[in-house]
Amino acid sequence: MDKSKKLLISKILLTLLGTIIVILVLKYLPNLLQLTVSIDKFRNYILSMGKLGPTVFILFQILQTVIAPIPGEVIQIAGGYIYGDLLGSIYTIAGMLLGAIIAFYFARFLGGSFIGNLMKKKKFQWMIDMMDNKKISVILLFFFLVPGLPKDLLIYVAGLTLIKPLRFFGILLVGRLPWLVASVSVGSNIYQKDYTSTIIISVIAVLGFILGLIYKDKIINKFYKLGKSTDE
C-alpha cells in the first residue's frame, strides 16, 4: 500500500473516531461530569464494570485529554484511589498518551483549519509564534512541567508543527509524568488514610500550581518575545 493510500485511510479512521467521540460526549457528558463529582461514586462506578473497569477508566482519561471538560486532576487522583500507585499510574499515563495521540494526529491530519481559527483569538497569539520557534521542544517541555500553564491545547498546537511525533510524545511523557504520578499518589494515600503524605504532596502541588498561575502571563510573554526575536 502506497503512502497516499495509508494517509487517506488514517484520515478516514481519525474522522470516524473523532465523530464517535463527539457524539458520545455530547450524549453522556452530563452523566460523566456527575460521576466525577464524588471520588467514591466514581470508584464504585469503575469497580462495578468488573474486568472492563481499567478500560473504562482509561477512556475517561482519554476524553479528559481530548475534549471533555472533565478536571484532569480528579481522574488522576481517582486512579490512585481505585487502583493504587502502580496500576493507577499505568492506567492514567496510558489514557493520557492515547488521548494525546488522538489530539496530535487530529490536528496534524484533519484539524489544521479548526485549530488555526481557534488560535486567531488574541489570547492565543503567543501559541502561533511558538509554533515557528526553533526552540519548540524546550518550550513544550517547560510548559508541560510547570503547573498552571495550558497543556491540552498545546497538544493540538504541536500537531500543527513539524516536530516528530515520537519526539513530541517523549517530551509530553517526561513533562507530565511527575505531576501525574503525584496526583495518583495522592489518591492512593487518601484511600490508605495516609494523610501526612497526602498533605505534603498536595501542598507542593498547590504551591507549584499557584506559582504557575501567578507567573503564567510573564512566562507566556517571554516566549512570545522569544518567538519574535528568533524570527528576526
Disulfide bonds with the S-S distance in Angstrom:
none
